[in-house]
Amino acid sequence: MKYSKIYKDALLKDVIPFWQKYSIDRQNGGYFSCLDRKGQVYDTDKFIWLLGRQSWTFSMLYNNVEKNEKWLEISKLGIDFIREYGMDSDGNFYFSVTEEGQPLVQPYNIFSDCFAAIAFGQYARATGDGKIKSLANQTYHNILRKKDAPKGVYEKSTGIRPLKGFALPMILSNLVLELEDVLDPEEVEKTINHSIKEVMGDFLQGEPEIIYEYVSLKGKLEDSFNGRLLNPGHGLEAMWFMIDIGARKNDLDLIEKATQVILNILEYSWDKKYGGIFYFMDAKGKPLQQLEWDQKLWWVHLESLVALAKAYQHSRNEKVFKWYQKVHNYTWNNFPDADNGEWFGYLNRQGKSLNTLKGGKWKGCFHVPRSLYQCWKCFEQIENSNL
């Protein structure tokens, strides 16, 4: 069977139907993300960043796969709920709310904002709604205003040893492409160039070069728990963002460099004993404070597959394809739930399921469908070009 068909069928016949059937809250609006193995709701709290992600997913499918009005209606449920209940009076997005929309957790970071922005952008593209388009633009600029102090008053550090984190530059490199038809062209180019500089400059370090999770404000390595921390999934996800930027700019050097970094990260982070990609690592092999460091997570492996598919699409490098097959086999042998649909999220080091949930506080309708879609489209192009 062709890879494109494997991913397409999993997306449209398994994963999306699972979320359509079990996650929709038609009484209060929005979606439930806390779903057990069989899709039953086990907690009714709603998480704004996951609502943004799910709303984005259904608008993206409407825009790119099929003008399915049910998908657009589902996306609107998330958009309306976020607009009504997701923001404080200053336009900052809460982390979580009750099922009716009462705020539970204050806006202590800006990742809820980031995913609300891309949801607004995709929904505006689908509907032509000028108010939503304006809200996407407004949210983006609010993110930029807060990017140097994203936690605001909720920041716990004293500032004695300031470090900057990789997560926000990584997200911005994709966010700006998502909002390209919402933003001024000059803003798009400025943010793209800044993202390349940060991702491929400040955070890409070592020999061989890999992505660090934290560096000093001047882009230097810091010998501390955080300064040595590696999150292979973040690095791999960022590299497919860089490949997309490279394709947009026709920057073959950027694509080639991102491809090599993908290989470097996988060589470094692959568990040679049990297979799979470690969740966290220490750059010097020191003990980690993240006790879940050796777990195998769904999103890490899915983002790796997207990165490898895109790298192979552009390079036809056989080493990339061998890695793709290796990660594909591990992922498909361990994460999908053949009995109940959708994918498990958390495996132990040996590859056995630690938790049978299909969604919760951190896992929702995003990484699985987005990655399945991306791999489907990459291999569709690869297979068509080989005819």
TORZAVEX-94048 format. One record per residue (C-alpha): residue number from 1; residue in one letter; chain; y, x, z. Coordinates in steps of 0.05 Angstrom, whole numbers. Layout:
residues N
{nudren NUM&zalum A&mifi A&c2 Y&c1 X&c3 Z} $
...
***
This chain:
residues 387
{nudren 1&zalum M&mifi A&c2 0&c1 0&c3 0} $
{nudren 2&zalum K&mifi A&c2 70&c1 24&c3 -16} $
{nudren 3&zalum Y&mifi A&c2 113&c1 45&c3 43} $
{nudren 4&zalum S&mifi A&c2 169&c1 -2&c3 20} $
{nudren 5&zalum K&mifi A&c2 122&c1 -62&c3 26} $
{nudren 6&zalum I&mifi A&c2 98&c1 -41&c3 95} $
{nudren 7&zalum Y&mifi A&c2 169&c1 -41&c3 122} $
{nudren 8&zalum K&mifi A&c2 193&c1 -102&c3 84} $
{nudren 9&zalum D&mifi A&c2 134&c1 -144&c3 107} $
{nudren 10&zalum A&mifi A&c2 141&c1 -121&c3 179} $
{nudren 11&zalum L&mifi A&c2 215&c1 -139&c3 179} $
{nudren 12&zalum L&mifi A&c2 212&c1 -206&c3 145} $
{nudren 13&zalum K&mifi A&c2 144&c1 -232&c3 166} $
{nudren 14&zalum D&mifi A&c2 139&c1 -205&c3 237} $
{nudren 15&zalum V&mifi A&c2 201&c1 -179&c3 272} $
{nudren 16&zalum I&mifi A&c2 256&c1 -226&c3 248} $
{nudren 17&zalum P&mifi A&c2 212&c1 -288&c3 258} $
{nudren 18&zalum F&mifi A&c2 197&c1 -266&c3 329} $
{nudren 19&zalum W&mifi A&c2 271&c1 -263&c3 348} $
{nudren 20&zalum Q&mifi A&c2 287&c1 -327&c3 310} $
{nudren 21&zalum K&mifi A&c2 232&c1 -364&c3 347} $
{nudren 22&zalum Y&mifi A&c2 243&c1 -339&c3 418} $
{nudren 23&zalum S&mifi A&c2 313&c1 -310&c3 430} $
{nudren 24&zalum I&mifi A&c2 361&c1 -365&c3 407} $
{nudren 25&zalum D&mifi A&c2 399&c1 -403&c3 462} $
{nudren 26&zalum R&mifi A&c2 421&c1 -466&c3 428} $
{nudren 27&zalum Q&mifi A&c2 445&c1 -498&c3 493} $
{nudren 28&zalum N&mifi A&c2 495&c1 -445&c3 514} $
{nudren 29&zalum G&mifi A&c2 501&c1 -403&c3 452} $
{nudren 30&zalum G&mifi A&c2 484&c1 -330&c3 441} $
{nudren 31&zalum Y&mifi A&c2 415&c1 -301&c3 452} $
{nudren 32&zalum F&mifi A&c2 365&c1 -284&c3 506} $
{nudren 33&zalum S&mifi A&c2 342&c1 -212&c3 501} $
{nudren 34&zalum C&mifi A&c2 295&c1 -210&c3 561} $
{nudren 35&zalum L&mifi A&c2 231&c1 -231&c3 526} $
{nudren 36&zalum D&mifi A&c2 161&c1 -215&c3 551} $
{nudren 37&zalum R&mifi A&c2 103&c1 -195&c3 507} $
{nudren 38&zalum K&mifi A&c2 92&c1 -265&c3 481} $
{nudren 39&zalum G&mifi A&c2 167&c1 -279&c3 472} $
{nudren 40&zalum Q&mifi A&c2 178&c1 -320&c3 535} $
{nudren 41&zalum V&mifi A&c2 245&c1 -312&c3 569} $
{nudren 42&zalum Y&mifi A&c2 237&c1 -276&c3 636} $
{nudren 43&zalum D&mifi A&c2 311&c1 -267&c3 653} $
{nudren 44&zalum T&mifi A&c2 370&c1 -307&c3 626} $
{nudren 45&zalum D&mifi A&c2 426&c1 -255&c3 635} $
{nudren 46&zalum K&mifi A&c2 459&c1 -237&c3 569} $
{nudren 47&zalum F&mifi A&c2 482&c1 -167&c3 550} $
{nudren 48&zalum I&mifi A&c2 543&c1 -164&c3 506} $
{nudren 49&zalum W&mifi A&c2 523&c1 -101&c3 469} $
{nudren 50&zalum L&mifi A&c2 456&c1 -133&c3 452} $
{nudren 51&zalum L&mifi A&c2 489&c1 -197&c3 430} $
{nudren 52&zalum G&mifi A&c2 533&c1 -155&c3 383} $
{nudren 53&zalum R&mifi A&c2 473&c1 -118&c3 357} $
{nudren 54&zalum Q&mifi A&c2 433&c1 -182&c3 343} $
{nudren 55&zalum S&mifi A&c2 492&c1 -217&c3 311} $
{nudren 56&zalum W&mifi A&c2 502&c1 -156&c3 267} $
{nudren 57&zalum T&mifi A&c2 428&c1 -156&c3 247} $
{nudren 58&zalum F&mifi A&c2 429&c1 -227&c3 222} $
{nudren 59&zalum S&mifi A&c2 495&c1 -220&c3 185} $
{nudren 60&zalum M&mifi A&c2 470&c1 -155&c3 154} $
{nudren 61&zalum L&mifi A&c2 407&c1 -189&c3 129} $
{nudren 62&zalum Y&mifi A&c2 449&c1 -246&c3 101} $
{nudren 63&zalum N&mifi A&c2 495&c1 -196&c3 65} $
{nudren 64&zalum N&mifi A&c2 441&c1 -149&c3 40} $
{nudren 65&zalum V&mifi A&c2 375&c1 -186&c3 33} $
{nudren 66&zalum E&mifi A&c2 384&c1 -260&c3 21} $
{nudren 67&zalum K&mifi A&c2 439&c1 -312&c3 29} $
{nudren 68&zalum N&mifi A&c2 397&c1 -348&c3 81} $
{nudren 69&zalum E&mifi A&c2 441&c1 -398&c3 117} $
{nudren 70&zalum K&mifi A&c2 396&c1 -398&c3 178} $
{nudren 71&zalum W&mifi A&c2 410&c1 -324&c3 187} $
{nudren 72&zalum L&mifi A&c2 485&c1 -335&c3 182} $
{nudren 73&zalum E&mifi A&c2 481&c1 -392&c3 232} $
{nudren 74&zalum I&mifi A&c2 443&c1 -347&c3 281} $
{nudren 75&zalum S&mifi A&c2 496&c1 -293&c3 273} $
{nudren 76&zalum K&mifi A&c2 551&c1 -343&c3 286} $
{nudren 77&zalum L&mifi A&c2 519&c1 -363&c3 352} $
{nudren 78&zalum G&mifi A&c2 529&c1 -291&c3 376} $
{nudren 79&zalum I&mifi A&c2 599&c1 -284&c3 347} $
{nudren 80&zalum D&mifi A&c2 623&c1 -348&c3 380} $
{nudren 81&zalum F&mifi A&c2 592&c1 -330&c3 447} $
{nudren 82&zalum I&mifi A&c2 622&c1 -260&c3 447} $
{nudren 83&zalum R&mifi A&c2 691&c1 -286&c3 429} $
{nudren 84&zalum E&mifi A&c2 688&c1 -340&c3 482} $
{nudren 85&zalum Y&mifi A&c2 656&c1 -302&c3 540} $
{nudren 86&zalum G&mifi A&c2 648&c1 -229&c3 522} $
{nudren 87&zalum M&mifi A&c2 718&c1 -202&c3 533} $
{nudren 88&zalum D&mifi A&c2 767&c1 -195&c3 590} $
{nudren 89&zalum S&mifi A&c2 841&c1 -212&c3 582} $
{nudren 90&zalum D&mifi A&c2 856&c1 -142&c3 555} $
{nudren 91&zalum G&mifi A&c2 803&c1 -146&c3 500} $
{nudren 92&zalum N&mifi A&c2 752&c1 -102&c3 536} $
{nudren 93&zalum F&mifi A&c2 680&c1 -124&c3 530} $
{nudren 94&zalum Y&mifi A&c2 637&c1 -139&c3 591} $
{nudren 95&zalum F&mifi A&c2 568&c1 -107&c3 597} $
{nudren 96&zalum S&mifi A&c2 532&c1 -170&c3 619} $
{nudren 97&zalum V&mifi A&c2 545&c1 -244&c3 633} $
{nudren 98&zalum T&mifi A&c2 504&c1 -303&c3 658} $
{nudren 99&zalum E&mifi A&c2 470&c1 -348&c3 608} $
{nudren 100&zalum E&mifi A&c2 531&c1 -394&c3 610} $
{nudren 101&zalum G&mifi A&c2 578&c1 -336&c3 600} $
{nudren 102&zalum Q&mifi A&c2 604&c1 -320&c3 670} $
{nudren 103&zalum P&mifi A&c2 619&c1 -245&c3 674} $
{nudren 104&zalum L&mifi A&c2 570&c1 -203&c3 715} $
{nudren 105&zalum V&mifi A&c2 584&c1 -130&c3 700} $
{nudren 106&zalum Q&mifi A&c2 653&c1 -103&c3 685} $
{nudren 107&zalum P&mifi A&c2 670&c1 -65&c3 620} $
{nudren 108&zalum Y&mifi A&c2 649&c1 3&c3 647} $
{nudren 109&zalum N&mifi A&c2 639&c1 35&c3 578} $
{nudren 110&zalum I&mifi A&c2 657&c1 20&c3 506} $
{nudren 111&zalum F&mifi A&c2 589&c1 11&c3 475} $
{nudren 112&zalum S&mifi A&c2 594&c1 -64&c3 481} $
{nudren 113&zalum D&mifi A&c2 660&c1 -58&c3 443} $
{nudren 114&zalum C&mifi A&c2 627&c1 -15&c3 388} $
{nudren 115&zalum F&mifi A&c2 572&c1 -65&c3 374} $
{nudren 116&zalum A&mifi A&c2 618&c1 -125&c3 378} $
{nudren 117&zalum A&mifi A&c2 661&c1 -90&c3 326} $
{nudren 118&zalum I&mifi A&c2 604&c1 -81&c3 276} $
{nudren 119&zalum A&mifi A&c2 581&c1 -152&c3 288} $
{nudren 120&zalum F&mifi A&c2 651&c1 -178&c3 272} $
{nudren 121&zalum G&mifi A&c2 654&c1 -133&c3 211} $
{nudren 122&zalum Q&mifi A&c2 588&c1 -158&c3 181} $
{nudren 123&zalum Y&mifi A&c2 603&c1 -230&c3 197} $
{nudren 124&zalum A&mifi A&c2 672&c1 -226&c3 166} $
{nudren 125&zalum R&mifi A&c2 640&c1 -196&c3 103} $
{nudren 126&zalum A&mifi A&c2 591&c1 -254&c3 101} $
{nudren 127&zalum T&mifi A&c2 641&c1 -309&c3 112} $
{nudren 128&zalum G&mifi A&c2 709&c1 -282&c3 91} $
{nudren 129&zalum D&mifi A&c2 736&c1 -304&c3 158} $
{nudren 130&zalum G&mifi A&c2 804&c1 -270&c3 165} $
{nudren 131&zalum K&mifi A&c2 808&c1 -280&c3 240} $
{nudren 132&zalum I&mifi A&c2 741&c1 -246&c3 252} $
{nudren 133&zalum K&mifi A&c2 762&c1 -190&c3 205} $
{nudren 134&zalum S&mifi A&c2 826&c1 -180&c3 244} $
{nudren 135&zalum L&mifi A&c2 786&c1 -180&c3 309} $
{nudren 136&zalum A&mifi A&c2 740&c1 -126&c3 281} $
{nudren 137&zalum N&mifi A&c2 801&c1 -84&c3 264} $
{nudren 138&zalum Q&mifi A&c2 832&c1 -96&c3 332} $
{nudren 139&zalum T&mifi A&c2 768&c1 -79&c3 369} $
{nudren 140&zalum Y&mifi A&c2 760&c1 -14&c3 329} $
{nudren 141&zalum H&mifi A&c2 830&c1 9&c3 347} $
{nudren 142&zalum N&mifi A&c2 819&c1 -10&c3 420} $
{nudren 143&zalum I&mifi A&c2 757&c1 35&c3 419} $
{nudren 144&zalum L&mifi A&c2 798&c1 93&c3 391} $
{nudren 145&zalum R&mifi A&c2 850&c1 84&c3 446} $
{nudren 146&zalum K&mifi A&c2 796&c1 91&c3 499} $
{nudren 147&zalum K&mifi A&c2 752&c1 144&c3 467} $
{nudren 148&zalum D&mifi A&c2 778&c1 202&c3 509} $
{nudren 149&zalum A&mifi A&c2 765&c1 164&c3 574} $
{nudren 150&zalum P&mifi A&c2 714&c1 111&c3 554} $
{nudren 151&zalum K&mifi A&c2 695&c1 91&c3 625} $
{nudren 152&zalum G&mifi A&c2 767&c1 83&c3 647} $
{nudren 153&zalum V&mifi A&c2 773&c1 66&c3 721} $
{nudren 154&zalum Y&mifi A&c2 697&c1 66&c3 726} $
{nudren 155&zalum E&mifi A&c2 692&c1 141&c3 713} $
{nudren 156&zalum K&mifi A&c2 655&c1 175&c3 771} $
{nudren 157&zalum S&mifi A&c2 667&c1 248&c3 756} $
{nudren 158&zalum T&mifi A&c2 725&c1 285&c3 789} $
{nudren 159&zalum G&mifi A&c2 746&c1 323&c3 727} $
{nudren 160&zalum I&mifi A&c2 730&c1 391&c3 757} $
{nudren 161&zalum R&mifi A&c2 678&c1 406&c3 703} $
{nudren 162&zalum P&mifi A&c2 696&c1 360&c3 645} $
{nudren 163&zalum L&mifi A&c2 645&c1 350&c3 590} $
{nudren 164&zalum K&mifi A&c2 648&c1 307&c3 528} $
{nudren 165&zalum G&mifi A&c2 587&c1 266&c3 508} $
{nudren 166&zalum F&mifi A&c2 554&c1 260&c3 441} $
{nudren 167&zalum A&mifi A&c2 541&c1 185&c3 441} $
{nudren 168&zalum L&mifi A&c2 611&c1 163&c3 421} $
{nudren 169&zalum P&mifi A&c2 624&c1 212&c3 363} $
{nudren 170&zalum M&mifi A&c2 554&c1 193&c3 338} $
{nudren 171&zalum I&mifi A&c2 569&c1 119&c3 340} $
{nudren 172&zalum L&mifi A&c2 639&c1 127&c3 309} $
{nudren 173&zalum S&mifi A&c2 609&c1 163&c3 249} $
{nudren 174&zalum N&mifi A&c2 569&c1 99&c3 233} $
{nudren 175&zalum L&mifi A&c2 620&c1 49&c3 260} $
{nudren 176&zalum V&mifi A&c2 673&c1 72&c3 211} $
{nudren 177&zalum L&mifi A&c2 626&c1 62&c3 151} $
{nudren 178&zalum E&mifi A&c2 607&c1 -7&c3 178} $
{nudren 179&zalum L&mifi A&c2 681&c1 -26&c3 180} $
{nudren 180&zalum E&mifi A&c2 703&c1 7&c3 116} $
{nudren 181&zalum D&mifi A&c2 726&c1 -58&c3 84} $
{nudren 182&zalum V&mifi A&c2 763&c1 -76&c3 149} $
{nudren 183&zalum L&mifi A&c2 803&c1 -11&c3 159} $
{nudren 184&zalum D&mifi A&c2 856&c1 26&c3 120} $
{nudren 185&zalum P&mifi A&c2 825&c1 78&c3 73} $
{nudren 186&zalum E&mifi A&c2 865&c1 133&c3 108} $
{nudren 187&zalum E&mifi A&c2 836&c1 113&c3 175} $
{nudren 188&zalum V&mifi A&c2 766&c1 114&c3 147} $
{nudren 189&zalum E&mifi A&c2 773&c1 184&c3 118} $
{nudren 190&zalum K&mifi A&c2 806&c1 211&c3 181} $
{nudren 191&zalum T&mifi A&c2 751&c1 184&c3 226} $
{nudren 192&zalum I&mifi A&c2 696&c1 208&c3 180} $
{nudren 193&zalum N&mifi A&c2 724&c1 278&c3 177} $
{nudren 194&zalum H&mifi A&c2 733&c1 280&c3 253} $
{nudren 195&zalum S&mifi A&c2 662&c1 255&c3 263} $
{nudren 196&zalum I&mifi A&c2 633&c1 309&c3 218} $
{nudren 197&zalum K&mifi A&c2 673&c1 362&c3 255} $
{nudren 198&zalum E&mifi A&c2 648&c1 339&c3 323} $
{nudren 199&zalum V&mifi A&c2 576&c1 322&c3 305} $
{nudren 200&zalum M&mifi A&c2 562&c1 382&c3 260} $
{nudren 201&zalum G&mifi A&c2 609&c1 429&c3 295} $
{nudren 202&zalum D&mifi A&c2 618&c1 420&c3 370} $
{nudren 203&zalum F&mifi A&c2 551&c1 388&c3 387} $
{nudren 204&zalum L&mifi A&c2 507&c1 427&c3 338} $
{nudren 205&zalum Q&mifi A&c2 489&c1 491&c3 374} $
{nudren 206&zalum G&mifi A&c2 435&c1 543&c3 385} $
{nudren 207&zalum E&mifi A&c2 385&c1 580&c3 343} $
{nudren 208&zalum P&mifi A&c2 354&c1 542&c3 309} $
{nudren 209&zalum E&mifi A&c2 411&c1 492&c3 310} $
{nudren 210&zalum I&mifi A&c2 399&c1 427&c3 348} $
{nudren 211&zalum I&mifi A&c2 443&c1 373&c3 377} $
{nudren 212&zalum Y&mifi A&c2 465&c1 378&c3 450} $
{nudren 213&zalum E&mifi A&c2 482&c1 315&c3 489} $
{nudren 214&zalum Y&mifi A&c2 542&c1 346&c3 525} $
{nudren 215&zalum V&mifi A&c2 589&c1 404&c3 512} $
{nudren 216&zalum S&mifi A&c2 655&c1 427&c3 542} $
{nudren 217&zalum L&mifi A&c2 720&c1 398&c3 517} $
{nudren 218&zalum K&mifi A&c2 727&c1 460&c3 474} $
{nudren 219&zalum G&mifi A&c2 658&c1 452&c3 444} $
{nudren 220&zalum K&mifi A&c2 623&c1 505&c3 486} $
{nudren 221&zalum L&mifi A&c2 555&c1 502&c3 519} $
{nudren 222&zalum E&mifi A&c2 553&c1 491&c3 594} $
{nudren 223&zalum D&mifi A&c2 495&c1 516&c3 636} $
{nudren 224&zalum S&mifi A&c2 483&c1 455&c3 679} $
{nudren 225&zalum F&mifi A&c2 437&c1 395&c3 681} $
{nudren 226&zalum N&mifi A&c2 481&c1 356&c3 632} $
{nudren 227&zalum G&mifi A&c2 501&c1 417&c3 592} $
{nudren 228&zalum R&mifi A&c2 429&c1 434&c3 576} $
{nudren 229&zalum L&mifi A&c2 408&c1 362&c3 563} $
{nudren 230&zalum L&mifi A&c2 378&c1 345&c3 495} $
{nudren 231&zalum N&mifi A&c2 365&c1 273&c3 471} $
{nudren 232&zalum P&mifi A&c2 325&c1 283&c3 407} $
{nudren 233&zalum G&mifi A&c2 332&c1 210&c3 386} $
{nudren 234&zalum H&mifi A&c2 407&c1 214&c3 387} $
{nudren 235&zalum G&mifi A&c2 406&c1 277&c3 345} $
{nudren 236&zalum L&mifi A&c2 359&c1 247&c3 294} $
{nudren 237&zalum E&mifi A&c2 399&c1 182&c3 289} $
{nudren 238&zalum A&mifi A&c2 463&c1 220&c3 280} $
{nudren 239&zalum M&mifi A&c2 433&c1 260&c3 223} $
{nudren 240&zalum W&mifi A&c2 419&c1 199&c3 181} $
{nudren 241&zalum F&mifi A&c2 491&c1 178&c3 194} $
{nudren 242&zalum M&mifi A&c2 512&c1 246&c3 167} $
{nudren 243&zalum I&mifi A&c2 467&c1 238&c3 106} $
{nudren 244&zalum D&mifi A&c2 500&c1 170&c3 92} $
{nudren 245&zalum I&mifi A&c2 568&c1 203&c3 98} $
{nudren 246&zalum G&mifi A&c2 545&c1 260&c3 54} $
{nudren 247&zalum A&mifi A&c2 521&c1 211&c3 1} $
{nudren 248&zalum R&mifi A&c2 587&c1 174&c3 4} $
{nudren 249&zalum K&mifi A&c2 627&c1 238&c3 -4} $
{nudren 250&zalum N&mifi A&c2 577&c1 269&c3 -53} $
{nudren 251&zalum D&mifi A&c2 573&c1 327&c3 -4} $
{nudren 252&zalum L&mifi A&c2 506&c1 359&c3 -19} $
{nudren 253&zalum D&mifi A&c2 517&c1 414&c3 32} $
{nudren 254&zalum L&mifi A&c2 524&c1 363&c3 88} $
{nudren 255&zalum I&mifi A&c2 461&c1 327&c3 66} $
{nudren 256&zalum E&mifi A&c2 423&c1 393&c3 63} $
{nudren 257&zalum K&mifi A&c2 448&c1 415&c3 131} $
{nudren 258&zalum A&mifi A&c2 431&c1 348&c3 163} $
{nudren 259&zalum T&mifi A&c2 361&c1 352&c3 133} $
{nudren 260&zalum Q&mifi A&c2 350&c1 421&c3 164} $
{nudren 261&zalum V&mifi A&c2 374&c1 396&c3 232} $
{nudren 262&zalum I&mifi A&c2 325&c1 338&c3 228} $
{nudren 263&zalum L&mifi A&c2 269&c1 388&c3 217} $
{nudren 264&zalum N&mifi A&c2 295&c1 433&c3 273} $
{nudren 265&zalum I&mifi A&c2 297&c1 375&c3 323} $
{nudren 266&zalum L&mifi A&c2 228&c1 351&c3 306} $
{nudren 267&zalum E&mifi A&c2 197&c1 420&c3 311} $
{nudren 268&zalum Y&mifi A&c2 230&c1 428&c3 379} $
{nudren 269&zalum S&mifi A&c2 216&c1 359&c3 408} $
{nudren 270&zalum W&mifi A&c2 148&c1 340&c3 382} $
{nudren 271&zalum D&mifi A&c2 95&c1 335&c3 436} $
{nudren 272&zalum K&mifi A&c2 42&c1 383&c3 410} $
{nudren 273&zalum K&mifi A&c2 -10&c1 359&c3 460} $
{nudren 274&zalum Y&mifi A&c2 -7&c1 283&c3 454} $
{nudren 275&zalum G&mifi A&c2 39&c1 272&c3 393} $
{nudren 276&zalum G&mifi A&c2 104&c1 235&c3 392} $
{nudren 277&zalum I&mifi A&c2 176&c1 255&c3 407} $
{nudren 278&zalum F&mifi A&c2 199&c1 269&c3 478} $
{nudren 279&zalum Y&mifi A&c2 254&c1 225&c3 504} $
{nudren 280&zalum F&mifi A&c2 294&c1 280&c3 539} $
{nudren 281&zalum M&mifi A&c2 288&c1 356&c3 540} $
{nudren 282&zalum D&mifi A&c2 323&c1 414&c3 573} $
{nudren 283&zalum A&mifi A&c2 349&c1 467&c3 524} $
{nudren 284&zalum K&mifi A&c2 323&c1 523&c3 569} $
{nudren 285&zalum G&mifi A&c2 259&c1 489&c3 590} $
{nudren 286&zalum K&mifi A&c2 285&c1 476&c3 661} $
{nudren 287&zalum P&mifi A&c2 263&c1 415&c3 703} $
{nudren 288&zalum L&mifi A&c2 296&c1 351&c3 681} $
{nudren 289&zalum Q&mifi A&c2 331&c1 301&c3 726} $
{nudren 290&zalum Q&mifi A&c2 311&c1 244&c3 679} $
{nudren 291&zalum L&mifi A&c2 243&c1 225&c3 707} $
{nudren 292&zalum E&mifi A&c2 227&c1 188&c3 642} $
{nudren 293&zalum W&mifi A&c2 235&c1 251&c3 601} $
{nudren 294&zalum D&mifi A&c2 164&c1 252&c3 574} $
{nudren 295&zalum Q&mifi A&c2 161&c1 179&c3 554} $
{nudren 296&zalum K&mifi A&c2 156&c1 159&c3 481} $
{nudren 297&zalum L&mifi A&c2 208&c1 107&c3 462} $
{nudren 298&zalum W&mifi A&c2 209&c1 59&c3 404} $
{nudren 299&zalum W&mifi A&c2 280&c1 73&c3 381} $
{nudren 300&zalum V&mifi A&c2 271&c1 149&c3 381} $
{nudren 301&zalum H&mifi A&c2 213&c1 144&c3 333} $
{nudren 302&zalum L&mifi A&c2 245&c1 91&c3 289} $
{nudren 303&zalum E&mifi A&c2 309&c1 131&c3 281} $
{nudren 304&zalum S&mifi A&c2 267&c1 191&c3 264} $
{nudren 305&zalum L&mifi A&c2 233&c1 152&c3 209} $
{nudren 306&zalum V&mifi A&c2 300&c1 131&c3 180} $
{nudren 307&zalum A&mifi A&c2 326&c1 202&c3 183} $
{nudren 308&zalum L&mifi A&c2 265&c1 229&c3 148} $
{nudren 309&zalum A&mifi A&c2 264&c1 174&c3 96} $
{nudren 310&zalum K&mifi A&c2 336&c1 187&c3 78} $
{nudren 311&zalum A&mifi A&c2 327&c1 262&c3 78} $
{nudren 312&zalum Y&mifi A&c2 266&c1 256&c3 32} $
{nudren 313&zalum Q&mifi A&c2 303&c1 207&c3 -14} $
{nudren 314&zalum H&mifi A&c2 357&c1 259&c3 -26} $
{nudren 315&zalum S&mifi A&c2 316&c1 323&c3 -23} $
{nudren 316&zalum R&mifi A&c2 244&c1 308&c3 -45} $
{nudren 317&zalum N&mifi A&c2 227&c1 364&c3 4} $
{nudren 318&zalum E&mifi A&c2 152&c1 364&c3 16} $
{nudren 319&zalum K&mifi A&c2 161&c1 391&c3 87} $
{nudren 320&zalum V&mifi A&c2 205&c1 330&c3 102} $
{nudren 321&zalum F&mifi A&c2 152&c1 283&c3 74} $
{nudren 322&zalum K&mifi A&c2 96&c1 315&c3 115} $
{nudren 323&zalum W&mifi A&c2 138&c1 304&c3 177} $
{nudren 324&zalum Y&mifi A&c2 151&c1 233&c3 154} $
{nudren 325&zalum Q&mifi A&c2 77&c1 219&c3 148} $
{nudren 326&zalum K&mifi A&c2 64&c1 250&c3 217} $
{nudren 327&zalum V&mifi A&c2 118&c1 208&c3 252} $
{nudren 328&zalum H&mifi A&c2 99&c1 145&c3 211} $
{nudren 329&zalum N&mifi A&c2 26&c1 149&c3 232} $
{nudren 330&zalum Y&mifi A&c2 43&c1 160&c3 306} $
{nudren 331&zalum T&mifi A&c2 94&c1 104&c3 306} $
{nudren 332&zalum W&mifi A&c2 53&c1 52&c3 270} $
{nudren 333&zalum N&mifi A&c2 -9&c1 68&c3 310} $
{nudren 334&zalum N&mifi A&c2 25&c1 59&c3 378} $
{nudren 335&zalum F&mifi A&c2 87&c1 13&c3 378} $
{nudren 336&zalum P&mifi A&c2 73&c1 -51&c3 338} $
{nudren 337&zalum D&mifi A&c2 39&c1 -108&c3 377} $
{nudren 338&zalum A&mifi A&c2 -11&c1 -136&c3 328} $
{nudren 339&zalum D&mifi A&c2 -30&c1 -194&c3 374} $
{nudren 340&zalum N&mifi A&c2 38&c1 -223&c3 391} $
{nudren 341&zalum G&mifi A&c2 88&c1 -194&c3 342} $
{nudren 342&zalum E&mifi A&c2 147&c1 -147&c3 348} $
{nudren 343&zalum W&mifi A&c2 141&c1 -77&c3 379} $
{nudren 344&zalum F&mifi A&c2 129&c1 -47&c3 447} $
{nudren 345&zalum G&mifi A&c2 187&c1 -4&c3 470} $
{nudren 346&zalum Y&mifi A&c2 160&c1 44&c3 523} $
{nudren 347&zalum L&mifi A&c2 98&c1 87&c3 520} $
{nudren 348&zalum N&mifi A&c2 75&c1 140&c3 569} $
{nudren 349&zalum R&mifi A&c2 65&c1 212&c3 546} $
{nudren 350&zalum Q&mifi A&c2 -6&c1 196&c3 524} $
{nudren 351&zalum G&mifi A&c2 18&c1 139&c3 480} $
{nudren 352&zalum K&mifi A&c2 -4&c1 80&c3 523} $
{nudren 353&zalum S&mifi A&c2 43&c1 22&c3 535} $
{nudren 354&zalum L&mifi A&c2 82&c1 27&c3 600} $
{nudren 355&zalum N&mifi A&c2 115&c1 -40&c3 595} $
{nudren 356&zalum T&mifi A&c2 97&c1 -99&c3 550} $
{nudren 357&zalum L&mifi A&c2 167&c1 -128&c3 545} $
{nudren 358&zalum K&mifi A&c2 194&c1 -141&c3 475} $
{nudren 359&zalum G&mifi A&c2 266&c1 -142&c3 499} $
{nudren 360&zalum G&mifi A&c2 307&c1 -130&c3 561} $
{nudren 361&zalum K&mifi A&c2 371&c1 -98&c3 584} $
{nudren 362&zalum W&mifi A&c2 365&c1 -40&c3 534} $
{nudren 363&zalum K&mifi A&c2 318&c1 -65&c3 480} $
{nudren 364&zalum G&mifi A&c2 340&c1 -122&c3 435} $
{nudren 365&zalum C&mifi A&c2 340&c1 -144&c3 363} $
{nudren 366&zalum F&mifi A&c2 369&c1 -81&c3 332} $
{nudren 367&zalum H&mifi A&c2 332&c1 -14&c3 326} $
{nudren 368&zalum V&mifi A&c2 267&c1 -44&c3 300} $
{nudren 369&zalum P&mifi A&c2 297&c1 -89&c3 247} $
{nudren 370&zalum R&mifi A&c2 352&c1 -40&c3 226} $
{nudren 371&zalum S&mifi A&c2 302&c1 16&c3 218} $
{nudren 372&zalum L&mifi A&c2 251&c1 -27&c3 181} $
{nudren 373&zalum Y&mifi A&c2 307&c1 -48&c3 133} $
{nudren 374&zalum Q&mifi A&c2 331&c1 23&c3 122} $
{nudren 375&zalum C&mifi A&c2 261&c1 51&c3 109} $
{nudren 376&zalum W&mifi A&c2 245&c1 -7&c3 63} $
{nudren 377&zalum K&mifi A&c2 306&c1 6&c3 21} $
{nudren 378&zalum C&mifi A&c2 297&c1 82&c3 20} $
{nudren 379&zalum F&mifi A&c2 225&c1 78&c3 -3} $
{nudren 380&zalum E&mifi A&c2 241&c1 23&c3 -53} $
{nudren 381&zalum Q&mifi A&c2 289&c1 72&c3 -87} $
{nudren 382&zalum I&mifi A&c2 240&c1 130&c3 -81} $
{nudren 383&zalum E&mifi A&c2 183&c1 90&c3 -110} $
{nudren 384&zalum N&mifi A&c2 225&c1 62&c3 -167} $
{nudren 385&zalum S&mifi A&c2 250&c1 131&c3 -185} $
{nudren 386&zalum N&mifi A&c2 178&c1 155&c3 -190} $
{nudren 387&zalum L&mifi A&c2 158&c1 102&c3 -241} $
***
